[in-house]
Amino acid sequence: MQRDLSDKLGFMKRIVLLGSLAVLLGTSFAPTSVADSRTHRAAIKLCKQKYKNAVRGAKYLKKRQTRERIEQARRERAECERLAPK
């Protein structure tokens, strides 16, 4: 009887410990602000849209100009994503 009680208490301690650890880890990796992540997603979406429009417009240019324009659009997209709010 005493052993059953101590086993149950040890099990409950373990559950409480693991639960609190999970909550602690879950809150530490949560994003700092929902608004920040929204602005980041919006900025990235805008960068991708600009790139897509540049590639779409480049297909009407000559071969060399098309290649140059797509390379330039890639560089601009990389810079845009780098400058986007985190």
MDTraj code that builds the backbone (N, CA, C; nanometers):
import mdtraj as md
import numpy as np

residues = "MET GLN ARG ASP LEU SER ASP LYS LEU GLY PHE MET LYS ARG ILE VAL LEU LEU GLY SER LEU ALA VAL LEU LEU GLY THR SER PHE ALA PRO THR SER VAL ALA ASP SER ARG THR HIS ARG ALA ALA ILE LYS LEU CYS LYS GLN LYS TYR LYS ASN ALA VAL ARG GLY ALA LYS TYR LEU LYS LYS ARG GLN THR ARG GLU ARG ILE GLU GLN ALA ARG ARG GLU ARG ALA GLU CYS GLU ARG LEU ALA PRO LYS".split()
xyz = np.array([
    [0.0822, -0.1186, 0.0000],
    [0.0000, 0.0000, 0.0000],
    [0.0872, 0.1258, 0.0000],
    [0.1881, 0.1270, 0.0862],
    [0.2787, 0.2411, 0.0934],
    [0.3556, 0.2564, -0.0379],
    [0.3942, 0.1437, -0.0961],
    [0.4695, 0.1468, -0.2210],
    [0.3832, 0.2001, -0.3346],
    [0.2562, 0.1611, -0.3402],
    [0.1658, 0.2108, -0.4441],
    [0.1507, 0.3620, -0.4356],
    [0.1394, 0.4112, -0.3136],
    [0.1235, 0.5546, -0.2935],
    [0.2486, 0.6305, -0.3384],
    [0.3660, 0.5789, -0.3053],
    [0.4893, 0.6472, -0.3449],
    [0.5094, 0.6387, -0.4962],
    [0.4689, 0.5281, -0.5597],
    [0.4773, 0.5179, -0.7049],
    [0.3862, 0.6195, -0.7717],
    [0.2669, 0.6359, -0.7189],
    [0.1720, 0.7319, -0.7758],
    [0.2225, 0.8747, -0.7588],
    [0.2806, 0.9043, -0.6422],
    [0.3338, 1.0386, -0.6201],
    [0.4515, 1.0667, -0.7124],
    [0.5389, 0.9674, -0.7326],
    [0.6519, 0.9836, -0.8235],
    [0.6057, 1.0057, -0.9666],
    [0.5013, 0.9340, -1.0045],
    [0.4455, 0.9491, -1.1390],
    [0.3837, 1.0873, -1.1563],
    [0.3113, 1.1327, -1.0547],
    [0.2485, 1.2646, -1.0615],
    [0.3536, 1.3751, -1.0652],
    [0.4600, 1.3582, -0.9869],
    [0.5684, 1.4566, -0.9891],
    [0.6284, 1.4667, -1.1284],
    [0.6501, 1.3504, -1.1888],
    [0.7084, 1.3473, -1.3221],
    [0.6173, 1.4168, -1.4234],
    [0.4864, 1.3914, -1.4145],
    [0.3907, 1.4539, -1.5060],
    [0.3909, 1.6057, -1.4877],
    [0.3879, 1.6508, -1.3635],
    [0.3873, 1.7951, -1.3359],
    [0.5171, 1.8583, -1.3849],
    [0.6294, 1.7930, -1.3595],
    [0.7588, 1.8456, -1.4039],
    [0.7654, 1.8563, -1.5558],
    [0.7264, 1.7495, -1.6250],
    [0.7313, 1.7512, -1.7712],
    [0.6329, 1.8518, -1.8292],
    [0.5161, 1.8634, -1.7667],
    [0.4177, 1.9612, -1.8135],
    [0.4678, 2.1029, -1.7986],
    [0.5275, 2.1344, -1.6841],
    [0.5795, 2.2696, -1.6629],
    [0.6977, 2.2977, -1.7558],
    [0.7783, 2.1964, -1.7796],
    [0.8899, 2.2136, -1.8729],
    [0.8386, 2.2400, -2.0148],
    [0.7351, 2.1688, -2.0544],
    [0.6778, 2.1897, -2.1877],
    [0.6199, 2.3303, -2.2013],
    [0.5530, 2.3770, -2.0987],
    [0.4961, 2.5122, -2.1023],
    [0.6078, 2.6160, -2.1083],
    [0.7113, 2.5947, -2.0298],
    [0.8236, 2.6877, -2.0288],
    [0.8905, 2.6950, -2.1653],
    [0.9153, 2.5806, -2.2257],
    [0.9786, 2.5789, -2.3581],
    [0.8852, 2.6350, -2.4644],
    [0.7585, 2.6076, -2.4528],
    [0.6620, 2.6583, -2.5505],
    [0.6522, 2.8092, -2.5496],
    [0.6584, 2.8689, -2.4331],
    [0.6484, 3.0145, -2.4255],
    [0.7789, 3.0826, -2.4624],
    [0.8924, 3.0153, -2.4425],
    [1.0197, 3.0792, -2.4739],
    [1.0438, 3.0872, -2.6242],
    [0.9863, 2.9959, -2.7018],
    [1.0051, 2.9979, -2.8462],
    [0.8895, 3.0644, -2.9194],
    [0.7951, 3.1199, -2.8480],
    [0.6817, 3.1873, -2.9102],
    [0.7301, 3.3169, -2.9751],
    [0.6660, 3.3573, -3.0856],
    [0.7070, 3.4829, -3.1497],
    [0.6865, 3.6004, -3.0551],
    [0.7713, 3.6992, -3.0704],
    [0.7671, 3.8131, -2.9796],
    [0.6364, 3.8897, -2.9932],
    [0.5902, 3.9044, -3.1138],
    [0.4671, 3.9787, -3.1336],
    [0.3992, 3.9292, -3.2607],
    [0.2689, 3.9199, -3.2542],
    [0.1929, 3.8770, -3.3716],
    [0.1988, 3.9848, -3.4786],
    [0.1992, 4.1099, -3.4364],
    [0.2041, 4.2200, -3.5319],
    [0.3351, 4.2191, -3.6100],
    [0.4455, 4.1879, -3.5410],
    [0.5749, 4.1815, -3.6087],
    [0.5759, 4.0727, -3.7150],
    [0.5192, 3.9581, -3.6828],
    [0.5196, 3.8490, -3.7798],
    [0.4278, 3.8822, -3.8974],
    [0.3195, 3.9548, -3.8709],
    [0.2307, 3.9960, -3.9811],
    [0.3012, 4.0920, -4.0755],
    [0.3732, 4.1887, -4.0206],
    [0.4441, 4.2836, -4.1074],
    [0.5544, 4.2128, -4.1846],
    [0.6201, 4.1162, -4.1201],
    [0.7246, 4.0402, -4.1888],
    [0.6649, 3.9613, -4.3050],
    [0.5549, 3.8912, -4.2794],
    [0.4913, 3.8140, -4.3869],
    [0.4443, 3.9039, -4.5001],
    [0.3894, 4.0202, -4.4653],
    [0.3433, 4.1126, -4.5681],
    [0.4598, 4.1642, -4.6522],
    [0.5717, 4.1933, -4.5875],
    [0.6891, 4.2423, -4.6604],
    [0.7450, 4.1341, -4.7517],
    [0.7517, 4.0114, -4.7038],
    [0.8026, 3.9007, -4.7857],
    [0.7090, 3.8755, -4.9031],
    [0.5795, 3.8844, -4.8786],
    [0.4819, 3.8650, -4.9854],
    [0.5002, 3.9707, -5.0938],
    [0.5247, 4.0942, -5.0519],
    [0.5474, 4.2029, -5.1474],
    [0.6752, 4.1791, -5.2281],
    [0.7805, 4.1313, -5.1620],
    [0.9068, 4.1014, -5.2319],
    [0.8845, 3.9937, -5.3384],
    [0.8127, 3.8886, -5.3010],
    [0.7866, 3.7802, -5.3958],
    [0.7012, 3.8278, -5.5124],
    [0.6043, 3.9138, -5.4846],
    [0.5179, 3.9654, -5.5910],
    [0.5970, 4.0522, -5.6888],
    [0.6855, 4.1354, -5.6350],
    [0.7701, 4.2188, -5.7218],
    [0.8585, 4.1312, -5.8103],
    [0.9150, 4.0253, -5.7532],
    [0.9998, 3.9337, -5.8297],
    [0.9183, 3.8656, -5.9390],
    [0.8005, 3.8198, -5.9037],
    [0.7155, 3.7509, -6.0012],
    [0.6783, 3.8455, -6.1169],
    [0.6470, 3.9695, -6.0839],
    [0.6137, 4.0669, -6.1876],
    [0.7337, 4.0968, -6.2770],
    [0.8517, 4.1042, -6.2187],
    [0.9727, 4.1310, -6.2975],
    [1.0010, 4.0154, -6.3928],
    [0.9861, 3.8925, -6.3453],
    [1.0093, 3.7759, -6.4309],
    [0.9042, 3.7699, -6.5406],
    [0.7813, 3.7997, -6.5049],
    [0.6731, 3.7981, -6.6035],
    [0.6972, 3.9033, -6.7119],
    [0.7448, 4.0207, -6.6721],
    [0.7723, 4.1260, -6.7691],
    [0.8968, 4.0993, -6.8517],
    [0.9903, 4.0225, -6.7966],
    [1.1169, 3.9971, -6.8654],
    [1.1005, 3.9020, -6.9830],
    [0.9937, 3.8259, -6.9864],
    [0.9804, 3.7284, -7.0944],
    [0.9549, 3.7935, -7.2302],
    [0.9242, 3.9215, -7.2302],
    [0.9026, 3.9922, -7.3568],
    [1.0302, 4.0587, -7.4080],
    [1.1381, 4.0483, -7.3330],
    [1.2655, 4.1058, -7.3758],
    [1.3444, 4.0026, -7.4564],
    [1.4552, 4.0494, -7.5141],
    [1.5424, 3.9567, -7.5862],
    [1.6144, 3.8675, -7.4866],
    [1.6741, 3.7598, -7.5384],
    [1.7294, 3.6551, -7.4523],
    [1.8296, 3.7085, -7.3493],
    [1.9274, 3.7846, -7.3942],
    [2.0303, 3.8359, -7.3035],
    [1.9695, 3.9321, -7.2015],
    [1.8806, 4.0188, -7.2489],
    [1.8159, 4.1142, -7.1590],
    [1.7260, 4.0426, -7.0581],
    [1.6608, 3.9357, -7.1022],
    [1.5758, 3.8576, -7.0129],
    [1.6580, 3.7984, -6.9005],
    [1.7707, 3.7385, -6.9366],
    [1.8583, 3.6775, -6.8371],
    [1.9100, 3.7822, -6.7383],
    [1.9514, 3.8978, -6.7902],
    [2.0014, 4.0044, -6.7034],
    [1.8920, 4.0558, -6.6106],
    [1.7720, 4.0709, -6.6655],
    [1.6608, 4.1229, -6.5845],
    [1.6218, 4.0246, -6.4737],
    [1.6244, 3.8962, -6.5028],
    [1.5910, 3.7965, -6.4010],
    [1.6990, 3.7939, -6.2927],
    [1.8257, 3.8046, -6.3320],
    [1.9336, 3.8102, -6.2331],
    [1.9196, 3.9337, -6.1446],
    [1.8870, 4.0462, -6.2063],
    [1.8676, 4.1695, -6.1302],
    [1.7487, 4.1547, -6.0345],
    [1.6422, 4.0924, -6.0813],
    [1.5241, 4.0721, -5.9973],
    [1.5569, 3.9815, -5.8789],
    [1.6401, 3.8807, -5.9003],
    [1.6826, 3.7929, -5.7897],
    [1.7598, 3.8708, -5.6841],
    [1.8524, 3.9556, -5.7316],
    [1.9300, 4.0369, -5.6376],
    [1.8393, 4.1313, -5.5599],
    [1.7443, 4.1930, -5.6307],
    [1.6516, 4.2848, -5.5647],
    [1.5641, 4.2116, -5.4635],
    [1.5207, 4.0902, -5.4972],
    [1.4382, 4.0136, -5.4045],
    [1.5183, 3.9762, -5.2801],
    [1.6429, 3.9345, -5.2995],
    [1.7274, 3.8992, -5.1851],
    [1.7483, 4.0197, -5.0938],
    [1.7724, 4.1351, -5.1537],
    [1.7915, 4.2567, -5.0747],
    [1.6620, 4.2955, -5.0040],
    [1.5513, 4.2841, -5.0740],
    [1.4213, 4.3173, -5.0160],
    [1.3913, 4.2269, -4.8962],
    [1.4182, 4.0974, -4.9096],
    [1.3943, 4.0048, -4.7997],
    [1.4888, 4.0310, -4.6839],
    [1.6099, 4.0726, -4.7155],
    [1.7068, 4.1031, -4.6103],
    [1.6650, 4.2276, -4.5324],
    [1.6076, 4.3252, -4.6008],
    [1.5669, 4.4505, -4.5370],
    [1.4277, 4.4441, -4.4747],
    [1.3562, 4.3356, -4.4979],
    [1.2214, 4.3210, -4.4429],
    [1.2278, 4.3174, -4.2901],
    [1.1281, 4.3765, -4.2252],
    [1.1292, 4.3732, -4.0781],
    [1.1236, 4.2301, -4.0261],
    [1.1979, 4.2024, -3.9243],
    [1.2046, 4.0652, -3.8713],
    [1.0856, 4.0360, -3.7863],
])
top = md.Topology()
chain = top.add_chain()
for i, resn in enumerate(residues, 1):
    res = top.add_residue(resn, chain, resSeq=i)
    for name in ("N", "CA", "C"):
        top.add_atom(name, md.element.get_by_symbol(name[0]), res)
traj = md.Trajectory(xyz[None], top)
